[in-house]
Amino acid sequence: MPERIDIKSMNLSELIAFMEEMGEKAFRAKQIYQWIHEKQVDSFDEMTNISKKLIESLKEKTYLTSLVKEEVQISKLDGTRKYLFLLEDGNVIESVLMRYKHGNSVCISSQVGCRMGCRFCASTLDGLVRGLTAGEMLDQIYKIGKDIGERISNVVVMGTGEPLDNYDNLLKFIELLTDEHGINISQRNLTVSTCGIVPRMRELADENLAITLALSLHASNQSKRLELMPVANKYDIKEVVDACKYYFEQTGRRITFEYSLVGGVNDTDEDAKELIQLIKGINCHVNLIPVNPIKERDYVQSNAKVIENFKNKLEKGGINATVRREMGRDIDGACGQLRKRYKDTKDNL
């Protein structure tokens, strides 16, 4: 029996071609697309203007991705919500809703697990299981929007997984997310984070998109980056920064550098000085992140004074920097923590 097709990951022209193959008119595809992406139904049976016969054919030939909300943690401090979603194959992923004055922002996962091995991250402890489909990435946003009954205005692909390690699905996701016939979120309100897969960064620069690229830099020189991020074995820190320059040249979009401050590891005055030298002259913004301690590693957070001092040093050196507000600190707020706890509990049953 032929494998069923993932209908939520199809763009409108693919859906029109698919419907025509089935002997249906193009307008049917538009109706179905509207049900999936505007009305965000969870099953074919909710499509009230589609005939029973066509619905049966759709069920036979395609499937409609619909994530199951397994757990939600709500922060008492700031209303941040952390979602654990169950996928059809039994895997689980996390997403986070953060409420800001400027609107609702959702941070989504792009993979189940991750193979990048960054030392301070819980997402990578069990390795990579698989990449998510475009439909699975989208549905995280749809489900959260429905759950809170409000519009999602910003999306960050910065949860579990390395987005550029799931490149084709990421591009399809961006196309569907920003499509005027769907949820229609502006490309300018989308940020994609990477730990620095250089060839893909350059490829992304050539896609002619208006999205923001965030690089997980986390170190001011190559040897420190090697300690924290195995990807540095493949791509030198200078190569990665050059790819960021190229991204700005091609797109005109300011680069965000993510820098997790680990106490006594990468938060010294010398680090600040080296960081200024490394990124000087790039149109960029540095997002300083007090690292979230995870029990499997012995890294600690830099203290508040050290963080403030680091930020001031960067600003004196002409680098725009902010300290990320810690959202959801009283829940499993950091990447991979909730999924890890859920898996550990299940494994121990």
N, C-alpha and C positions, 0 to 999 in steps of 0.2 A: 504494500500500500504506500503511495507517495506521501512524503512528509507534509504535514499541514504548514501553511505559510503564515508568518507573523504579520497580521494585517495592520497592527498599530504602528509598525515600523515602515509602512509604505507611504511615499508622498502621493500627492493627488494625481500626478500624471501616471505613476505606476498603478494606482488603484483604477484609474480610467481604463488603462490598457488591460488590466486583469478582468475588469467587468466586461469589456468588449469580447475578450476571449471566452467568457462565459455566455456570450450571446445577449448581454444586457446593454442598455443605452448608457451614455456617458453621465447623464444626470443622476443615475442611480449611484454612481461612484461618489458624486458630490454630496448626495444625501447621506451616504454611509460615512464619508469623511467627516461630515458635520456632526453626526451622532458620536463618532469616536473622539474628535478633537475639540469640538465646541461644547457639546452637551456632556461629553466625557462619560458615556454610559459604560457599565461594567459587563454587560452581556448583549448578545445580538437580539435577545428577546425583547429588549427595551426599545428597539428601533420600530416604532409603531407604524411608520409609513412604508415599510419594506414588507413585501409579500412573504407569507409563511414558507413558500416554496424556495424563494431566494435565501431566506434565513437558514433553511435546512442545508442548502448547497454551501453557504458560507461556513457553517459549522463543520461540514465535511471536509472542506478544502483549506480552511484557515483557522487560526485561533486568535482570540482577543485577549492580549495580556491584561491581567488585572491583579495587582498586588494585594495581599491580605495584610491588614494592619494587625500585627502580632502583639505589639506593646507600644505604649506612648509614655514617656516621662516628661513631666512639665516642671520647669524650674520655678521655685517659689520666689527666686530673686528677680528674674527679669522676664518670665513668661516664655522663655525659649522652650521649644518642644523637640524632643528627640524621638524619632519614630524607628521602630524595627519592623521591616516589611518581610513577609514570607513570599518567596517566589514559587512558581509552579513546580520546580524540581526539588523543593524542600530546602533550598539554600535560604539564608537570610541576609538582608542588607540594611544599612542605616541611612537615614536622612535627617536633617535638622532644619527646623523653622526658627528663624531669628527675626524678632520684631524690632524695627528701627523707626525713627520719626519719618524717614523718607519712604517707608513702605515695608512690605513683608519680603524677606529674603529666604530662599531655600537653598541649602547646601546638599547636593545629591552625590551618591556613589556612582562610579562608572564601571566597577568590577566587583565580583565576589572575591574578597581577599585581594592580595597584591603581592607581586614578586620583587618589588624594588628594595626591600630590606632596610629601609631607613631606621636607624637605631632607636629613635625616640618615638616610634609610631606603633600603636597596637594593631593597626590594620594588617600589618605585614607578617605578624607572628606565625600564622599558619600557612603562609604562601598564597599563591594565586589558585583559585578554583576555575573561574572563567570570566570573560568579559560580559557585560550586560548588553542586551539589544537596545536599539534606539527607543523601542516601545517601553522597555523596563526603566530606562532613564527618565523618559517623559512621565510615566505613570506615577513616579515618586512625587512629582510636582502636582499632577492632577489630584491625587489622593489627598495630599496635604491641603490644597486649595479647597477641596470639598469638605474636608474635616473641619476647617476653621470658618468656612463660608465667606472667605474674603479672597480678593485677587492677590496673586503672587506677582510682585513687580520686578524682583531681581533673582537671578539664579547663579549659583557658584558651583562649578564642578570641582569639588575639593574634598569630597568625602572619601570613602574607601576606594582604593584603586588608583592607577596611573592613567588618566584619560588618554594620553598619547600612545599608550600601549594597547588601546582599543580604538584605534584611529578612525577606521571607516564607520563604525557605529556612532562614534562621537560626531562626525560630520553630518551623518543622517539625523541625529538627534538635534543638532543646531538648526538644520534646515526645517525640521518639523516644529521646533519650539518657536521659531521666529516667523513662521508662515502666517500671512494675514488671514488665511482661512481657518486657522486653528487658534491657539492660545495667544499668538501674536505678541510675544515678548521681544522688545527691541534687542538687536545684537549688542548694542552699547550697554545693555543691562545684564550682560552675560560675561562671567569671568571663568576662564579655564586655567587650572593650575597644573604645573608639571614639575617633576623633579629634575628635568633637564635631558630629555632624549633629543639630542641636537638635530639629527636629520628630520625628525618629525616637526620640530619647532620651525625649521626653515620651510618645510612643506606647508605648514599652517600659515606662515607669513604670506605664502604665494596664493592662498585660497581667496584672497581679497575679501576678508570678513572684517567686521568692525568690533570684534570682541576684545576684551582685555586679557592679556596673557600674564599670569602670575607665575614666577619662578620660585620654587622652594630652594633657596640658596643656602641658608643656615650656617654658612662658614665664610671667613674672609680670605682663606687661602686654600690651595689644593690639598695640603696634607691634612688639615682639619676636616675638610669636606670628605676626604677619604675615610676618616674615622667614623663620621656620622652617616654617610650615604654611599653605599656600594656602587651606585650608578657612576660615581666619580672615577671608578676604575676604567670605565669605557670612555667617558668624556671629561676632559680636563676643564677646570673651572673657567679658564680663559675662553675656551671654545664655547662654553655655555653662555657666557656673558656676550660674546660676539654674536651668537644666535639671537640674543635679546635685542642687540643693536639692530640687527638685520630685520627683526620683527617690527621694530619701531619705524625703520626706514620704509618698509613696504606698506605699513598700515597707518602710520601716524598716531598709533595708540600708545599712550604712556604705559610703560612696563611697571608691574608691581613685583618687588622682591620680598618674599616671605623669609623672615629670619627668626627662627626659634631660639630664644636665649636660654642656654643651658648653663647653670651655675658653675663658674670656674672652668668651663670648657671653651666657650666662644664669646664671652661677655667682657673681656678686658679692654683697657684703653688702646692697647696694641691692635686688638681685633677691630675696633672702631676705626682706627687710623688706616689699617689695611683695606677695610671695606670701602672707605671713602676713595682710596686710590683705585680700587677695582672697578667701581661703577661711576666714577666722576664723569660728567659730560653726557651721561645717558638721561633722557627725559624719563624720570622714574620716581617711584614712591617706595619707601621701605616700610613694611608692616612688621613691627617688632612683636613677637609672640612669646609671652611667658610660657615656657614649655609645660605641658600637662604631665605630671609624673605618672608613670605606669609601673606596676609592681614587678614586671618582668625585666626592667632595666633599672640601673641605679642612678639615673640622671635626676638632678634636682633643679628647681626653678631658681633663676637669679633673683636676688632680693630687690625690692621696689627701688631702693636708692641706686643700685647698680643699673637697673633698667633705665631710670630717668637720666642718669649720667651718660649712658650709651647713646640715648636719643639726642641729648644736648650736643654731644660730640659730633654726631652726624649732621645735625642742623648747622652747627658752626662751620662744618666742612662743605656747606652748600647742598646737603642732601635732604630732601623732604622726607620726614619720618613721623610715624605715629605708633603708639602702643596699642595693640589690638585690645579692645574691651573684652574682658573674659565673659562670655555668655554661657549660661547653663553650667556653672561650675559645681552646683550642688547635685547635678545629675551626671550620667556618664557622657559628659559633653564632648570629649575629644574623640577624634576619628578612631573607630574600631573598638572602642571600649565596651559599648553595649552588646555588640555582636559577639565579642569575645566572651563576655560573661554569660550570655545566652547559650553559646556553644558549650562552654565549660559545664554549665548546669545540666544540659542535655546529655553530655558525654558521661557525667557522673551518675545518671539515673540507672 
